[in-house]
Amino acid sequence: MSEVITESTQKVAARSRPPWGRILAWGGLAVLLALLFFGLLRTQSGGKRIGARAPEFTLTTFDGQTYRLEELRGKVVVVNFWASWCKPCEQEADELEAAWRYYQPRGDVLFLGVAWTDTDKKSLEYLQKFGITYPNGPDLGTRMAQAYRITGVPETYIIDRNGVLAYAKLSPFLSIEELKSAIDPLLED
């Protein structure tokens, strides 16, 4: 009988002991989830905040030219993310090309097209189809898209002469006038 009492006493004592192992495991899991949540939140914010320094990038075009944002200071830079399979991108293709041809002779505005998650073959076909002449290149490894935190295409970012993000458009431009209204104020001295 003393064995039964001892065994039963041990079970009661075991139940009344706080389960520290479980508490620590659940607490550790909660901390890990909180860190992941705040890390993801931080990653998804920023990058395209108007008035902040624009994320640096290097774009190598389909014809082998390299553009580095830090080397473009003094120019207004229009960065357009697009894809050959994107129908809204097609809607703005003529407007972007017309704006490029309007500003190109000035020399202080540069348009850069960034082909996002596309094949070189399809991208080049798209550029030819729409007669696009401003520099374009692939976003290898989606580095630029990640830096600018794009959510889809088309998206356009306009960077002022000092490398500050001045304008962001997360949908297609509908007219050359809309583009000019975003660019012209940045050219005034």
MODELLER restraints for C-alpha pairs under 7 A, 6 or more apart:
rsr = mdl.restraints
at = mdl.atoms
rsr.add(forms.Gaussian(group=physical.xy_distance, feature=features.Distance(at['CA:44:A'], at['CA:149:A']), mean=6.58, stdev=0.5))
rsr.add(forms.Gaussian(group=physical.xy_distance, feature=features.Distance(at['CA:47:A'], at['CA:55:A']), mean=6.26, stdev=0.5))
rsr.add(forms.Gaussian(group=physical.xy_distance, feature=features.Distance(at['CA:47:A'], at['CA:147:A']), mean=5.99, stdev=0.5))
rsr.add(forms.Gaussian(group=physical.xy_distance, feature=features.Distance(at['CA:47:A'], at['CA:148:A']), mean=4.90, stdev=0.5))
rsr.add(forms.Gaussian(group=physical.xy_distance, feature=features.Distance(at['CA:47:A'], at['CA:149:A']), mean=5.99, stdev=0.5))
rsr.add(forms.Gaussian(group=physical.xy_distance, feature=features.Distance(at['CA:48:A'], at['CA:148:A']), mean=5.54, stdev=0.5))
rsr.add(forms.Gaussian(group=physical.xy_distance, feature=features.Distance(at['CA:48:A'], at['CA:149:A']), mean=6.75, stdev=0.5))
rsr.add(forms.Gaussian(group=physical.xy_distance, feature=features.Distance(at['CA:50:A'], at['CA:165:A']), mean=5.23, stdev=0.5))
rsr.add(forms.Gaussian(group=physical.xy_distance, feature=features.Distance(at['CA:50:A'], at['CA:166:A']), mean=5.44, stdev=0.5))
rsr.add(forms.Gaussian(group=physical.xy_distance, feature=features.Distance(at['CA:50:A'], at['CA:167:A']), mean=6.25, stdev=0.5))
rsr.add(forms.Gaussian(group=physical.xy_distance, feature=features.Distance(at['CA:51:A'], at['CA:164:A']), mean=5.94, stdev=0.5))
rsr.add(forms.Gaussian(group=physical.xy_distance, feature=features.Distance(at['CA:51:A'], at['CA:165:A']), mean=5.52, stdev=0.5))
rsr.add(forms.Gaussian(group=physical.xy_distance, feature=features.Distance(at['CA:51:A'], at['CA:166:A']), mean=5.86, stdev=0.5))
rsr.add(forms.Gaussian(group=physical.xy_distance, feature=features.Distance(at['CA:52:A'], at['CA:164:A']), mean=5.58, stdev=0.5))
rsr.add(forms.Gaussian(group=physical.xy_distance, feature=features.Distance(at['CA:52:A'], at['CA:165:A']), mean=5.79, stdev=0.5))
rsr.add(forms.Gaussian(group=physical.xy_distance, feature=features.Distance(at['CA:53:A'], at['CA:163:A']), mean=5.92, stdev=0.5))
rsr.add(forms.Gaussian(group=physical.xy_distance, feature=features.Distance(at['CA:53:A'], at['CA:164:A']), mean=4.30, stdev=0.5))
rsr.add(forms.Gaussian(group=physical.xy_distance, feature=features.Distance(at['CA:53:A'], at['CA:165:A']), mean=5.91, stdev=0.5))
rsr.add(forms.Gaussian(group=physical.xy_distance, feature=features.Distance(at['CA:54:A'], at['CA:159:A']), mean=6.76, stdev=0.5))
rsr.add(forms.Gaussian(group=physical.xy_distance, feature=features.Distance(at['CA:54:A'], at['CA:163:A']), mean=5.83, stdev=0.5))
rsr.add(forms.Gaussian(group=physical.xy_distance, feature=features.Distance(at['CA:54:A'], at['CA:164:A']), mean=5.14, stdev=0.5))
rsr.add(forms.Gaussian(group=physical.xy_distance, feature=features.Distance(at['CA:54:A'], at['CA:165:A']), mean=4.90, stdev=0.5))
rsr.add(forms.Gaussian(group=physical.xy_distance, feature=features.Distance(at['CA:55:A'], at['CA:147:A']), mean=5.98, stdev=0.5))
rsr.add(forms.Gaussian(group=physical.xy_distance, feature=features.Distance(at['CA:55:A'], at['CA:148:A']), mean=6.61, stdev=0.5))
rsr.add(forms.Gaussian(group=physical.xy_distance, feature=features.Distance(at['CA:56:A'], at['CA:69:A']), mean=5.67, stdev=0.5))
rsr.add(forms.Gaussian(group=physical.xy_distance, feature=features.Distance(at['CA:56:A'], at['CA:70:A']), mean=6.81, stdev=0.5))
rsr.add(forms.Gaussian(group=physical.xy_distance, feature=features.Distance(at['CA:57:A'], at['CA:68:A']), mean=5.80, stdev=0.5))
rsr.add(forms.Gaussian(group=physical.xy_distance, feature=features.Distance(at['CA:57:A'], at['CA:69:A']), mean=5.71, stdev=0.5))
rsr.add(forms.Gaussian(group=physical.xy_distance, feature=features.Distance(at['CA:57:A'], at['CA:144:A']), mean=6.34, stdev=0.5))
rsr.add(forms.Gaussian(group=physical.xy_distance, feature=features.Distance(at['CA:58:A'], at['CA:66:A']), mean=6.80, stdev=0.5))
rsr.add(forms.Gaussian(group=physical.xy_distance, feature=features.Distance(at['CA:58:A'], at['CA:67:A']), mean=5.57, stdev=0.5))
rsr.add(forms.Gaussian(group=physical.xy_distance, feature=features.Distance(at['CA:58:A'], at['CA:68:A']), mean=4.43, stdev=0.5))
rsr.add(forms.Gaussian(group=physical.xy_distance, feature=features.Distance(at['CA:58:A'], at['CA:69:A']), mean=6.67, stdev=0.5))
rsr.add(forms.Gaussian(group=physical.xy_distance, feature=features.Distance(at['CA:59:A'], at['CA:66:A']), mean=5.63, stdev=0.5))
rsr.add(forms.Gaussian(group=physical.xy_distance, feature=features.Distance(at['CA:59:A'], at['CA:67:A']), mean=5.17, stdev=0.5))
rsr.add(forms.Gaussian(group=physical.xy_distance, feature=features.Distance(at['CA:59:A'], at['CA:68:A']), mean=6.54, stdev=0.5))
rsr.add(forms.Gaussian(group=physical.xy_distance, feature=features.Distance(at['CA:59:A'], at['CA:137:A']), mean=6.41, stdev=0.5))
rsr.add(forms.Gaussian(group=physical.xy_distance, feature=features.Distance(at['CA:60:A'], at['CA:66:A']), mean=4.30, stdev=0.5))
rsr.add(forms.Gaussian(group=physical.xy_distance, feature=features.Distance(at['CA:60:A'], at['CA:67:A']), mean=6.36, stdev=0.5))
rsr.add(forms.Gaussian(group=physical.xy_distance, feature=features.Distance(at['CA:60:A'], at['CA:137:A']), mean=5.74, stdev=0.5))
rsr.add(forms.Gaussian(group=physical.xy_distance, feature=features.Distance(at['CA:61:A'], at['CA:135:A']), mean=6.31, stdev=0.5))
rsr.add(forms.Gaussian(group=physical.xy_distance, feature=features.Distance(at['CA:61:A'], at['CA:136:A']), mean=5.15, stdev=0.5))
rsr.add(forms.Gaussian(group=physical.xy_distance, feature=features.Distance(at['CA:61:A'], at['CA:137:A']), mean=3.76, stdev=0.5))
rsr.add(forms.Gaussian(group=physical.xy_distance, feature=features.Distance(at['CA:61:A'], at['CA:138:A']), mean=6.87, stdev=0.5))
rsr.add(forms.Gaussian(group=physical.xy_distance, feature=features.Distance(at['CA:62:A'], at['CA:136:A']), mean=6.35, stdev=0.5))
rsr.add(forms.Gaussian(group=physical.xy_distance, feature=features.Distance(at['CA:62:A'], at['CA:137:A']), mean=4.95, stdev=0.5))
rsr.add(forms.Gaussian(group=physical.xy_distance, feature=features.Distance(at['CA:73:A'], at['CA:161:A']), mean=5.38, stdev=0.5))
rsr.add(forms.Gaussian(group=physical.xy_distance, feature=features.Distance(at['CA:73:A'], at['CA:162:A']), mean=5.68, stdev=0.5))
rsr.add(forms.Gaussian(group=physical.xy_distance, feature=features.Distance(at['CA:73:A'], at['CA:163:A']), mean=6.19, stdev=0.5))
rsr.add(forms.Gaussian(group=physical.xy_distance, feature=features.Distance(at['CA:74:A'], at['CA:161:A']), mean=4.31, stdev=0.5))
rsr.add(forms.Gaussian(group=physical.xy_distance, feature=features.Distance(at['CA:74:A'], at['CA:162:A']), mean=6.36, stdev=0.5))
rsr.add(forms.Gaussian(group=physical.xy_distance, feature=features.Distance(at['CA:75:A'], at['CA:108:A']), mean=4.63, stdev=0.5))
rsr.add(forms.Gaussian(group=physical.xy_distance, feature=features.Distance(at['CA:75:A'], at['CA:109:A']), mean=5.38, stdev=0.5))
rsr.add(forms.Gaussian(group=physical.xy_distance, feature=features.Distance(at['CA:75:A'], at['CA:110:A']), mean=6.85, stdev=0.5))
rsr.add(forms.Gaussian(group=physical.xy_distance, feature=features.Distance(at['CA:75:A'], at['CA:160:A']), mean=6.91, stdev=0.5))
rsr.add(forms.Gaussian(group=physical.xy_distance, feature=features.Distance(at['CA:75:A'], at['CA:161:A']), mean=4.69, stdev=0.5))
rsr.add(forms.Gaussian(group=physical.xy_distance, feature=features.Distance(at['CA:76:A'], at['CA:108:A']), mean=6.23, stdev=0.5))
rsr.add(forms.Gaussian(group=physical.xy_distance, feature=features.Distance(at['CA:76:A'], at['CA:109:A']), mean=4.68, stdev=0.5))
rsr.add(forms.Gaussian(group=physical.xy_distance, feature=features.Distance(at['CA:76:A'], at['CA:110:A']), mean=6.27, stdev=0.5))
rsr.add(forms.Gaussian(group=physical.xy_distance, feature=features.Distance(at['CA:76:A'], at['CA:159:A']), mean=5.68, stdev=0.5))
rsr.add(forms.Gaussian(group=physical.xy_distance, feature=features.Distance(at['CA:76:A'], at['CA:160:A']), mean=4.79, stdev=0.5))
rsr.add(forms.Gaussian(group=physical.xy_distance, feature=features.Distance(at['CA:76:A'], at['CA:161:A']), mean=5.04, stdev=0.5))
rsr.add(forms.Gaussian(group=physical.xy_distance, feature=features.Distance(at['CA:77:A'], at['CA:109:A']), mean=5.88, stdev=0.5))
rsr.add(forms.Gaussian(group=physical.xy_distance, feature=features.Distance(at['CA:77:A'], at['CA:110:A']), mean=4.90, stdev=0.5))
rsr.add(forms.Gaussian(group=physical.xy_distance, feature=features.Distance(at['CA:77:A'], at['CA:111:A']), mean=5.92, stdev=0.5))
rsr.add(forms.Gaussian(group=physical.xy_distance, feature=features.Distance(at['CA:77:A'], at['CA:158:A']), mean=5.70, stdev=0.5))
rsr.add(forms.Gaussian(group=physical.xy_distance, feature=features.Distance(at['CA:77:A'], at['CA:159:A']), mean=5.06, stdev=0.5))
rsr.add(forms.Gaussian(group=physical.xy_distance, feature=features.Distance(at['CA:77:A'], at['CA:160:A']), mean=6.66, stdev=0.5))
rsr.add(forms.Gaussian(group=physical.xy_distance, feature=features.Distance(at['CA:78:A'], at['CA:110:A']), mean=6.13, stdev=0.5))
rsr.add(forms.Gaussian(group=physical.xy_distance, feature=features.Distance(at['CA:78:A'], at['CA:111:A']), mean=4.64, stdev=0.5))
rsr.add(forms.Gaussian(group=physical.xy_distance, feature=features.Distance(at['CA:78:A'], at['CA:112:A']), mean=6.05, stdev=0.5))
rsr.add(forms.Gaussian(group=physical.xy_distance, feature=features.Distance(at['CA:78:A'], at['CA:156:A']), mean=6.91, stdev=0.5))
rsr.add(forms.Gaussian(group=physical.xy_distance, feature=features.Distance(at['CA:78:A'], at['CA:157:A']), mean=5.87, stdev=0.5))
rsr.add(forms.Gaussian(group=physical.xy_distance, feature=features.Distance(at['CA:78:A'], at['CA:158:A']), mean=4.52, stdev=0.5))
rsr.add(forms.Gaussian(group=physical.xy_distance, feature=features.Distance(at['CA:78:A'], at['CA:159:A']), mean=6.42, stdev=0.5))
rsr.add(forms.Gaussian(group=physical.xy_distance, feature=features.Distance(at['CA:79:A'], at['CA:111:A']), mean=6.12, stdev=0.5))
rsr.add(forms.Gaussian(group=physical.xy_distance, feature=features.Distance(at['CA:79:A'], at['CA:112:A']), mean=4.92, stdev=0.5))
rsr.add(forms.Gaussian(group=physical.xy_distance, feature=features.Distance(at['CA:79:A'], at['CA:113:A']), mean=5.96, stdev=0.5))
rsr.add(forms.Gaussian(group=physical.xy_distance, feature=features.Distance(at['CA:79:A'], at['CA:156:A']), mean=5.51, stdev=0.5))
rsr.add(forms.Gaussian(group=physical.xy_distance, feature=features.Distance(at['CA:79:A'], at['CA:157:A']), mean=5.12, stdev=0.5))
rsr.add(forms.Gaussian(group=physical.xy_distance, feature=features.Distance(at['CA:79:A'], at['CA:158:A']), mean=6.25, stdev=0.5))
rsr.add(forms.Gaussian(group=physical.xy_distance, feature=features.Distance(at['CA:80:A'], at['CA:112:A']), mean=6.25, stdev=0.5))
rsr.add(forms.Gaussian(group=physical.xy_distance, feature=features.Distance(at['CA:80:A'], at['CA:113:A']), mean=4.86, stdev=0.5))
rsr.add(forms.Gaussian(group=physical.xy_distance, feature=features.Distance(at['CA:80:A'], at['CA:114:A']), mean=5.92, stdev=0.5))
rsr.add(forms.Gaussian(group=physical.xy_distance, feature=features.Distance(at['CA:80:A'], at['CA:154:A']), mean=6.99, stdev=0.5))
rsr.add(forms.Gaussian(group=physical.xy_distance, feature=features.Distance(at['CA:80:A'], at['CA:155:A']), mean=5.85, stdev=0.5))
rsr.add(forms.Gaussian(group=physical.xy_distance, feature=features.Distance(at['CA:80:A'], at['CA:156:A']), mean=4.27, stdev=0.5))
rsr.add(forms.Gaussian(group=physical.xy_distance, feature=features.Distance(at['CA:80:A'], at['CA:157:A']), mean=6.49, stdev=0.5))
rsr.add(forms.Gaussian(group=physical.xy_distance, feature=features.Distance(at['CA:81:A'], at['CA:113:A']), mean=6.07, stdev=0.5))
rsr.add(forms.Gaussian(group=physical.xy_distance, feature=features.Distance(at['CA:81:A'], at['CA:114:A']), mean=4.70, stdev=0.5))
rsr.add(forms.Gaussian(group=physical.xy_distance, feature=features.Distance(at['CA:81:A'], at['CA:115:A']), mean=6.08, stdev=0.5))
rsr.add(forms.Gaussian(group=physical.xy_distance, feature=features.Distance(at['CA:81:A'], at['CA:116:A']), mean=6.27, stdev=0.5))
rsr.add(forms.Gaussian(group=physical.xy_distance, feature=features.Distance(at['CA:81:A'], at['CA:153:A']), mean=5.97, stdev=0.5))
rsr.add(forms.Gaussian(group=physical.xy_distance, feature=features.Distance(at['CA:81:A'], at['CA:154:A']), mean=5.48, stdev=0.5))
rsr.add(forms.Gaussian(group=physical.xy_distance, feature=features.Distance(at['CA:81:A'], at['CA:155:A']), mean=5.23, stdev=0.5))
rsr.add(forms.Gaussian(group=physical.xy_distance, feature=features.Distance(at['CA:81:A'], at['CA:156:A']), mean=6.15, stdev=0.5))
rsr.add(forms.Gaussian(group=physical.xy_distance, feature=features.Distance(at['CA:82:A'], at['CA:89:A']), mean=5.91, stdev=0.5))
rsr.add(forms.Gaussian(group=physical.xy_distance, feature=features.Distance(at['CA:82:A'], at['CA:114:A']), mean=6.14, stdev=0.5))
rsr.add(forms.Gaussian(group=physical.xy_distance, feature=features.Distance(at['CA:82:A'], at['CA:115:A']), mean=5.24, stdev=0.5))
rsr.add(forms.Gaussian(group=physical.xy_distance, feature=features.Distance(at['CA:82:A'], at['CA:116:A']), mean=5.83, stdev=0.5))
rsr.add(forms.Gaussian(group=physical.xy_distance, feature=features.Distance(at['CA:82:A'], at['CA:153:A']), mean=5.24, stdev=0.5))
rsr.add(forms.Gaussian(group=physical.xy_distance, feature=features.Distance(at['CA:82:A'], at['CA:154:A']), mean=4.95, stdev=0.5))
rsr.add(forms.Gaussian(group=physical.xy_distance, feature=features.Distance(at['CA:83:A'], at['CA:89:A']), mean=6.93, stdev=0.5))
rsr.add(forms.Gaussian(group=physical.xy_distance, feature=features.Distance(at['CA:83:A'], at['CA:115:A']), mean=5.32, stdev=0.5))
rsr.add(forms.Gaussian(group=physical.xy_distance, feature=features.Distance(at['CA:83:A'], at['CA:116:A']), mean=5.47, stdev=0.5))
rsr.add(forms.Gaussian(group=physical.xy_distance, feature=features.Distance(at['CA:83:A'], at['CA:117:A']), mean=6.97, stdev=0.5))
rsr.add(forms.Gaussian(group=physical.xy_distance, feature=features.Distance(at['CA:83:A'], at['CA:118:A']), mean=6.02, stdev=0.5))
rsr.add(forms.Gaussian(group=physical.xy_distance, feature=features.Distance(at['CA:83:A'], at['CA:153:A']), mean=6.89, stdev=0.5))
rsr.add(forms.Gaussian(group=physical.xy_distance, feature=features.Distance(at['CA:84:A'], at['CA:118:A']), mean=6.85, stdev=0.5))
rsr.add(forms.Gaussian(group=physical.xy_distance, feature=features.Distance(at['CA:84:A'], at['CA:122:A']), mean=6.14, stdev=0.5))
rsr.add(forms.Gaussian(group=physical.xy_distance, feature=features.Distance(at['CA:84:A'], at['CA:123:A']), mean=5.60, stdev=0.5))
rsr.add(forms.Gaussian(group=physical.xy_distance, feature=features.Distance(at['CA:84:A'], at['CA:126:A']), mean=5.55, stdev=0.5))
rsr.add(forms.Gaussian(group=physical.xy_distance, feature=features.Distance(at['CA:86:A'], at['CA:153:A']), mean=6.96, stdev=0.5))
rsr.add(forms.Gaussian(group=physical.xy_distance, feature=features.Distance(at['CA:88:A'], at['CA:154:A']), mean=6.73, stdev=0.5))
rsr.add(forms.Gaussian(group=physical.xy_distance, feature=features.Distance(at['CA:88:A'], at['CA:172:A']), mean=6.06, stdev=0.5))
rsr.add(forms.Gaussian(group=physical.xy_distance, feature=features.Distance(at['CA:89:A'], at['CA:153:A']), mean=6.95, stdev=0.5))
rsr.add(forms.Gaussian(group=physical.xy_distance, feature=features.Distance(at['CA:89:A'], at['CA:154:A']), mean=5.40, stdev=0.5))
rsr.add(forms.Gaussian(group=physical.xy_distance, feature=features.Distance(at['CA:89:A'], at['CA:172:A']), mean=6.42, stdev=0.5))
rsr.add(forms.Gaussian(group=physical.xy_distance, feature=features.Distance(at['CA:91:A'], at['CA:172:A']), mean=6.85, stdev=0.5))
rsr.add(forms.Gaussian(group=physical.xy_distance, feature=features.Distance(at['CA:92:A'], at['CA:172:A']), mean=5.47, stdev=0.5))
rsr.add(forms.Gaussian(group=physical.xy_distance, feature=features.Distance(at['CA:92:A'], at['CA:173:A']), mean=5.43, stdev=0.5))
rsr.add(forms.Gaussian(group=physical.xy_distance, feature=features.Distance(at['CA:92:A'], at['CA:174:A']), mean=6.27, stdev=0.5))
rsr.add(forms.Gaussian(group=physical.xy_distance, feature=features.Distance(at['CA:93:A'], at['CA:130:A']), mean=6.55, stdev=0.5))
rsr.add(forms.Gaussian(group=physical.xy_distance, feature=features.Distance(at['CA:94:A'], at['CA:130:A']), mean=6.82, stdev=0.5))
rsr.add(forms.Gaussian(group=physical.xy_distance, feature=features.Distance(at['CA:95:A'], at['CA:175:A']), mean=5.75, stdev=0.5))
rsr.add(forms.Gaussian(group=physical.xy_distance, feature=features.Distance(at['CA:95:A'], at['CA:176:A']), mean=5.22, stdev=0.5))
rsr.add(forms.Gaussian(group=physical.xy_distance, feature=features.Distance(at['CA:97:A'], at['CA:132:A']), mean=5.76, stdev=0.5))
rsr.add(forms.Gaussian(group=physical.xy_distance, feature=features.Distance(at['CA:98:A'], at['CA:176:A']), mean=6.88, stdev=0.5))
rsr.add(forms.Gaussian(group=physical.xy_distance, feature=features.Distance(at['CA:99:A'], at['CA:176:A']), mean=5.86, stdev=0.5))
rsr.add(forms.Gaussian(group=physical.xy_distance, feature=features.Distance(at['CA:100:A'], at['CA:111:A']), mean=6.40, stdev=0.5))
rsr.add(forms.Gaussian(group=physical.xy_distance, feature=features.Distance(at['CA:100:A'], at['CA:134:A']), mean=6.72, stdev=0.5))
rsr.add(forms.Gaussian(group=physical.xy_distance, feature=features.Distance(at['CA:103:A'], at['CA:109:A']), mean=6.12, stdev=0.5))
rsr.add(forms.Gaussian(group=physical.xy_distance, feature=features.Distance(at['CA:111:A'], at['CA:134:A']), mean=5.97, stdev=0.5))
rsr.add(forms.Gaussian(group=physical.xy_distance, feature=features.Distance(at['CA:111:A'], at['CA:135:A']), mean=6.81, stdev=0.5))
rsr.add(forms.Gaussian(group=physical.xy_distance, feature=features.Distance(at['CA:112:A'], at['CA:134:A']), mean=6.46, stdev=0.5))
rsr.add(forms.Gaussian(group=physical.xy_distance, feature=features.Distance(at['CA:112:A'], at['CA:135:A']), mean=5.25, stdev=0.5))
rsr.add(forms.Gaussian(group=physical.xy_distance, feature=features.Distance(at['CA:112:A'], at['CA:136:A']), mean=5.63, stdev=0.5))
rsr.add(forms.Gaussian(group=physical.xy_distance, feature=features.Distance(at['CA:113:A'], at['CA:135:A']), mean=6.20, stdev=0.5))
rsr.add(forms.Gaussian(group=physical.xy_distance, feature=features.Distance(at['CA:113:A'], at['CA:136:A']), mean=4.26, stdev=0.5))
rsr.add(forms.Gaussian(group=physical.xy_distance, feature=features.Distance(at['CA:113:A'], at['CA:137:A']), mean=6.39, stdev=0.5))
rsr.add(forms.Gaussian(group=physical.xy_distance, feature=features.Distance(at['CA:114:A'], at['CA:136:A']), mean=5.73, stdev=0.5))
rsr.add(forms.Gaussian(group=physical.xy_distance, feature=features.Distance(at['CA:114:A'], at['CA:137:A']), mean=5.33, stdev=0.5))
rsr.add(forms.Gaussian(group=physical.xy_distance, feature=features.Distance(at['CA:114:A'], at['CA:138:A']), mean=5.65, stdev=0.5))
rsr.add(forms.Gaussian(group=physical.xy_distance, feature=features.Distance(at['CA:114:A'], at['CA:139:A']), mean=5.97, stdev=0.5))
rsr.add(forms.Gaussian(group=physical.xy_distance, feature=features.Distance(at['CA:115:A'], at['CA:123:A']), mean=6.63, stdev=0.5))
rsr.add(forms.Gaussian(group=physical.xy_distance, feature=features.Distance(at['CA:115:A'], at['CA:137:A']), mean=5.99, stdev=0.5))
rsr.add(forms.Gaussian(group=physical.xy_distance, feature=features.Distance(at['CA:115:A'], at['CA:138:A']), mean=4.65, stdev=0.5))
rsr.add(forms.Gaussian(group=physical.xy_distance, feature=features.Distance(at['CA:115:A'], at['CA:139:A']), mean=5.87, stdev=0.5))
rsr.add(forms.Gaussian(group=physical.xy_distance, feature=features.Distance(at['CA:116:A'], at['CA:138:A']), mean=6.49, stdev=0.5))
rsr.add(forms.Gaussian(group=physical.xy_distance, feature=features.Distance(at['CA:116:A'], at['CA:139:A']), mean=5.59, stdev=0.5))
rsr.add(forms.Gaussian(group=physical.xy_distance, feature=features.Distance(at['CA:116:A'], at['CA:142:A']), mean=6.90, stdev=0.5))
rsr.add(forms.Gaussian(group=physical.xy_distance, feature=features.Distance(at['CA:154:A'], at['CA:170:A']), mean=6.50, stdev=0.5))
rsr.add(forms.Gaussian(group=physical.xy_distance, feature=features.Distance(at['CA:154:A'], at['CA:171:A']), mean=5.61, stdev=0.5))
rsr.add(forms.Gaussian(group=physical.xy_distance, feature=features.Distance(at['CA:154:A'], at['CA:172:A']), mean=5.87, stdev=0.5))
rsr.add(forms.Gaussian(group=physical.xy_distance, feature=features.Distance(at['CA:155:A'], at['CA:169:A']), mean=5.63, stdev=0.5))
rsr.add(forms.Gaussian(group=physical.xy_distance, feature=features.Distance(at['CA:155:A'], at['CA:170:A']), mean=4.46, stdev=0.5))
rsr.add(forms.Gaussian(group=physical.xy_distance, feature=features.Distance(at['CA:155:A'], at['CA:171:A']), mean=5.78, stdev=0.5))
rsr.add(forms.Gaussian(group=physical.xy_distance, feature=features.Distance(at['CA:156:A'], at['CA:168:A']), mean=5.76, stdev=0.5))
rsr.add(forms.Gaussian(group=physical.xy_distance, feature=features.Distance(at['CA:156:A'], at['CA:169:A']), mean=5.11, stdev=0.5))
rsr.add(forms.Gaussian(group=physical.xy_distance, feature=features.Distance(at['CA:156:A'], at['CA:170:A']), mean=6.51, stdev=0.5))
rsr.add(forms.Gaussian(group=physical.xy_distance, feature=features.Distance(at['CA:157:A'], at['CA:167:A']), mean=5.77, stdev=0.5))
rsr.add(forms.Gaussian(group=physical.xy_distance, feature=features.Distance(at['CA:157:A'], at['CA:168:A']), mean=4.54, stdev=0.5))
rsr.add(forms.Gaussian(group=physical.xy_distance, feature=features.Distance(at['CA:157:A'], at['CA:169:A']), mean=6.48, stdev=0.5))
rsr.add(forms.Gaussian(group=physical.xy_distance, feature=features.Distance(at['CA:158:A'], at['CA:165:A']), mean=6.14, stdev=0.5))
rsr.add(forms.Gaussian(group=physical.xy_distance, feature=features.Distance(at['CA:158:A'], at['CA:166:A']), mean=5.72, stdev=0.5))
rsr.add(forms.Gaussian(group=physical.xy_distance, feature=features.Distance(at['CA:158:A'], at['CA:167:A']), mean=5.00, stdev=0.5))
rsr.add(forms.Gaussian(group=physical.xy_distance, feature=features.Distance(at['CA:158:A'], at['CA:168:A']), mean=6.35, stdev=0.5))
rsr.add(forms.Gaussian(group=physical.xy_distance, feature=features.Distance(at['CA:159:A'], at['CA:165:A']), mean=4.49, stdev=0.5))
rsr.add(forms.Gaussian(group=physical.xy_distance, feature=features.Distance(at['CA:159:A'], at['CA:166:A']), mean=5.39, stdev=0.5))
rsr.add(forms.Gaussian(group=physical.xy_distance, feature=features.Distance(at['CA:160:A'], at['CA:166:A']), mean=5.92, stdev=0.5))
rsr.add(forms.Gaussian(group=physical.xy_distance, feature=features.Distance(at['CA:160:A'], at['CA:186:A']), mean=6.10, stdev=0.5))
rsr.add(forms.Gaussian(group=physical.xy_distance, feature=features.Distance(at['CA:167:A'], at['CA:182:A']), mean=6.91, stdev=0.5))
rsr.add(forms.Gaussian(group=physical.xy_distance, feature=features.Distance(at['CA:173:A'], at['CA:179:A']), mean=6.84, stdev=0.5))
